[in-house]
Amino acid sequence: MKQPDLSDLAVPGTTLAVRVTPRASRNAVIRDGDSLRVTVTTVPEGGKANAAVIKLLAKALGLPKSRLELVRGETARDKLFRIAD
């Protein structure tokens, strides 16, 4: 499955609400209207799933991973990311 192009969202200061599904059958970023869903194959232990989500989102946004900040939801399925300046 081809990852969506989210470069239109890659504006500094933008916040992205993301619904995460760990232990999925494949890694994917799904754009559903205004919402984003990310599925990752990794387990939610020790921040492994968060790291996988950041890697996938950064690639889809065309940004380095260091520009994505997890603002809220470190242990929740619903997360809020901010694009750093």
FENHUPE-V321257 format. One record per backbone hydrogen bond with DSSP energy under -0.5 kcal/mol. CO is the residue of the C=O (numbers start at 0). NH is the residue of the N-H. If there is no record, write none. Layout:
# FENHUPE-V321257
CO/NH
CO/NH
This chain:
# FENHUPE-V321257
3/5
5/8
6/9
8/10
10/13
13/82
15/17
15/80
16/35
17/19
17/78
18/37
19/21
20/39
27/38
28/3
28/30
29/31
29/36
30/32
31/33
31/34
34/31
35/18
36/29
37/20
38/27
39/23
41/22
42/44
42/48
44/47
46/50
47/51
48/52
49/53
50/54
51/55
52/56
53/57
54/58
55/59
56/60
57/61
57/62
59/5
63/66
64/67
66/68
66/83
68/70
68/81
71/79
72/75
76/19
76/78
78/17
79/70
79/71
80/15
81/68
81/83
82/12
